Amino acid sequence: MTLAHLDRPSYLLGYLPKDNRVYLIDKQYQIFSYQLLLHVLAYQAAIVRRDFEAAEDALPSIPKEYRNRLARFLEAQDLKEMALEISSDPEHQFELCLHLGKLEMAREVLMKSGTDQKWKQLGDLALAQFDLNLAEECLLRAKDLGGLLLLYSSKGDKKGIENLVELSKEKGRYNVTFMCLFLLHRVKDCINLLCDIGRIPEAAFMARTYAPSETARIVELWKEDLRKVSTKAADALASPDKQPEMFERFDSALGVEQWQEQHNVEQLFSAGDYLQHSNDHRRDLLGELESGGIDESKHEYYDTSASGLMMAMEDSYIDHEQEVEPTEADDLPSLEPHDLPDLEIRELVQAQNPADEIKNVPRPRKPRMNQEEIHHQFR
């Protein structure tokens, strides 16, 4: 136990129990004292001896203002449980709860005096321990929008992502807002958001890719915004209404967009329906529409029952119990070294004629190319 650090040589005079103070004197005969509680010494000595019963008996005699110092002492002795019991400092209690993994107790401590940084720290620990409900609460209190986006997208929580849209708008975190809207398949809302925050060129490209019907409107907004800088550049922008020949397969794209809206293709599916829609992204809807119409029955559905999966697994594996008839070496075709790849010449020829000893098998040489052939190849 360290009472004080002396800046000059001093000499011990004695200790007065009634005052709970130890007295010292220096060479100039100046007397000074420090408070020293015998009960604190007795408690610490019992802890060092690992006599926890004696330490518990001495604890009630120690004033409460000394408890936090004893808690630090117990933490240094690697007795964090006991330190947590006697500590009254919220920050120290929070640190001890994190070390001990007591997340609910840490939450109760933060409810009294918590900061955004501490809530985020507790949320990260709760996420690491897969306590998703506590992690969500902590990330909300910490206003950690990136962490919430990670949590909701991993859980597939549609309602949480919808709430995050409004929360991120209020905080001005439009990158999070855009990602949430895109995950919700609200493409037109993404386009409008880009326009509202002044990212009209990006909105135009997104409309051309995902919502062709919005392309003309966004291009006009782009022209109006660009005329503030350069009229010539604004007039150079092409619009599908005025220059349709510059937009390849645009009518087909409009037809696909209309078909998707009619069939509610943008709806969100449950994770359990993944096998039924795993190959949807491979369909060429533009090609189907141009070749006579989109085939509405062209969906690859799978039998997700236990028996169906077992049958699929059985079909995908080779029956190892089936005996394979050995093939005689004489039945193999004659092989020449120049007919084989460089790296496997020896192995394959030995497999054909295992009794023969293969030595110094020459590697096939590629014919040299003249300058005209090289120029033609890399032209």
GIVENDA-V873547 format. One record per backbone hydrogen bond with DSSP energy under -0.5 kcal/mol. CO is the residue of the C=O (numbers start at 1). NH is the residue of the N-H. E is the energy in kcal/mol with one decimal. If there is no record, write none. Layout:
[[CO & NH & E] [CO & NH & E]]
This chain:
[[1 & 3 & -0.6] [4 & 6 & -0.6] [9 & 27 & -0.5] [11 & 25 & -2.3] [14 & 23 & -2.9] [15 & 17 & -0.6] [16 & 19 & -0.6] [16 & 20 & -1.5] [16 & 21 & -1.3] [20 & 36 & -3.2] [21 & 16 & -2.2] [22 & 34 & -2.2] [23 & 13 & -2.8] [23 & 14 & -1.4] [24 & 32 & -2.2] [25 & 11 & -3.0] [26 & 29 & -1.6] [29 & 31 & -0.5] [30 & 26 & -1.5] [32 & 24 & -3.2] [34 & 22 & -2.9] [36 & 38 & -0.5] [37 & 41 & -1.8] [38 & 42 & -2.9] [39 & 43 & -2.3] [40 & 44 & -2.6] [41 & 45 & -2.7] [42 & 46 & -2.1] [43 & 47 & -2.1] [44 & 48 & -2.5] [45 & 49 & -1.9] [46 & 51 & -3.3] [47 & 50 & -1.0] [50 & 52 & -1.1] [51 & 55 & -1.8] [52 & 56 & -2.1] [53 & 57 & -1.8] [54 & 58 & -1.8] [55 & 59 & -1.2] [56 & 60 & -0.6] [58 & 61 & -0.8] [59 & 62 & -1.8] [63 & 66 & -1.6] [64 & 67 & -1.5] [64 & 68 & -0.5] [66 & 70 & -1.9] [67 & 71 & -2.3] [68 & 72 & -1.9] [69 & 73 & -2.0] [70 & 74 & -2.7] [71 & 75 & -2.2] [72 & 76 & -2.1] [73 & 77 & -1.2] [74 & 79 & -2.7] [75 & 78 & -1.6] [79 & 83 & -2.0] [80 & 84 & -2.4] [81 & 85 & -1.4] [82 & 86 & -1.4] [83 & 87 & -1.6] [88 & 90 & -0.6] [89 & 93 & -2.9] [90 & 94 & -2.5] [91 & 95 & -2.2] [92 & 96 & -2.4] [93 & 97 & -2.4] [94 & 98 & -2.1] [95 & 99 & -2.1] [96 & 100 & -2.2] [97 & 101 & -0.9] [97 & 102 & -2.1] [101 & 103 & -1.3] [102 & 106 & -1.8] [103 & 107 & -2.3] [104 & 108 & -2.0] [105 & 109 & -2.0] [106 & 110 & -2.2] [107 & 111 & -1.7] [108 & 112 & -0.7] [109 & 112 & -0.9] [109 & 113 & -1.6] [115 & 119 & -2.5] [116 & 120 & -2.4] [117 & 121 & -2.1] [118 & 122 & -2.6] [119 & 123 & -2.5] [120 & 124 & -2.4] [121 & 125 & -1.7] [122 & 126 & -2.6] [123 & 127 & -2.3] [124 & 128 & -2.0] [125 & 129 & -1.4] [126 & 131 & -2.9] [127 & 130 & -1.2] [130 & 132 & -1.3] [131 & 135 & -2.3] [132 & 136 & -2.3] [133 & 137 & -2.1] [134 & 138 & -2.6] [135 & 139 & -2.5] [136 & 140 & -2.1] [137 & 141 & -2.3] [138 & 142 & -2.3] [139 & 143 & -0.5] [139 & 144 & -2.3] [140 & 143 & -0.6] [143 & 145 & -1.3] [144 & 148 & -2.0] [145 & 149 & -2.4] [146 & 150 & -2.0] [147 & 151 & -2.4] [148 & 152 & -3.1] [149 & 153 & -2.2] [150 & 154 & -1.8] [151 & 155 & -2.1] [152 & 156 & -1.5] [152 & 157 & -2.2] [156 & 158 & -1.2] [157 & 161 & -2.0] [158 & 162 & -2.2] [159 & 163 & -2.3] [160 & 164 & -2.0] [161 & 165 & -1.3] [162 & 166 & -1.1] [163 & 167 & -2.1] [164 & 168 & -2.6] [165 & 169 & -1.6] [166 & 170 & -2.0] [167 & 171 & -1.6] [168 & 172 & -0.6] [168 & 173 & -2.4] [169 & 172 & -0.8] [172 & 174 & -1.4] [173 & 176 & -0.5] [173 & 177 & -1.8] [174 & 178 & -2.8] [175 & 179 & -1.9] [176 & 180 & -2.4] [177 & 181 & -2.5] [178 & 182 & -2.4] [179 & 183 & -2.3] [180 & 184 & -1.7] [181 & 186 & -2.5] [182 & 185 & -1.4] [185 & 187 & -1.3] [186 & 190 & -1.7] [187 & 191 & -2.2] [188 & 192 & -2.4] [189 & 193 & -2.2] [190 & 194 & -2.2] [191 & 195 & -1.9] [192 & 196 & -2.3] [193 & 197 & -1.8] [194 & 199 & -3.1] [195 & 198 & -1.3] [198 & 200 & -0.5] [199 & 203 & -1.8] [200 & 204 & -2.3] [201 & 205 & -2.1] [202 & 206 & -2.2] [203 & 207 & -2.4] [204 & 208 & -2.2] [205 & 209 & -1.4] [206 & 210 & -3.2] [206 & 211 & -0.7] [207 & 211 & -1.2] [211 & 214 & -2.0] [212 & 215 & -1.5] [214 & 218 & -2.2] [215 & 219 & -2.5] [216 & 220 & -1.9] [217 & 221 & -1.8] [218 & 222 & -2.4] [219 & 223 & -2.5] [220 & 224 & -2.4] [221 & 225 & -2.2] [222 & 226 & -2.5] [223 & 227 & -1.9] [225 & 228 & -0.7] [226 & 229 & -1.7] [226 & 230 & -3.1] [230 & 234 & -1.6] [231 & 235 & -2.3] [232 & 236 & -1.0] [234 & 237 & -1.2] [239 & 243 & -3.3] [243 & 246 & -1.6] [244 & 247 & -1.5] [246 & 248 & -0.7] [247 & 250 & -1.3] [249 & 253 & -1.8] [250 & 254 & -2.2] [251 & 255 & -2.0] [252 & 256 & -2.3] [253 & 257 & -2.2] [254 & 258 & -2.3] [255 & 259 & -2.3] [256 & 260 & -2.4] [257 & 261 & -2.0] [258 & 262 & -2.1] [259 & 263 & -1.8] [260 & 265 & -2.1] [261 & 264 & -0.6] [264 & 267 & -1.3] [270 & 273 & -1.7] [271 & 274 & -1.4] [273 & 277 & -0.9] [274 & 277 & -1.2] [274 & 278 & -0.5] [277 & 280 & -1.3] [279 & 282 & -1.3] [280 & 283 & -1.5] [283 & 285 & -1.0] [284 & 288 & -2.4] [285 & 289 & -2.5] [286 & 290 & -2.3] [287 & 291 & -1.5] [288 & 293 & -2.0] [289 & 292 & -1.1] [294 & 296 & -0.9] [295 & 298 & -1.3] [297 & 299 & -2.0] [299 & 301 & -0.9] [302 & 304 & -1.0] [305 & 309 & -2.3] [306 & 310 & -2.1] [307 & 311 & -2.2] [308 & 312 & -2.0] [309 & 313 & -2.2] [310 & 314 & -2.4] [311 & 315 & -2.1] [312 & 316 & -1.2] [313 & 317 & -0.7] [314 & 317 & -0.6] [318 & 320 & -1.1] [319 & 322 & -1.2] [323 & 325 & -0.5] [328 & 331 & -0.9] [329 & 332 & -0.9] [336 & 339 & -1.7] [337 & 340 & -1.5] [341 & 344 & -0.6] [342 & 345 & -0.9] [344 & 348 & -2.0] [345 & 349 & -2.2] [346 & 350 & -2.3] [347 & 351 & -2.0] [348 & 352 & -1.5] [349 & 353 & -2.6] [353 & 356 & -1.1] [356 & 358 & -0.6] [357 & 359 & -0.5] [370 & 374 & -2.1] [371 & 375 & -2.5] [372 & 376 & -2.2] [373 & 377 & -2.1] [374 & 378 & -1.9]]
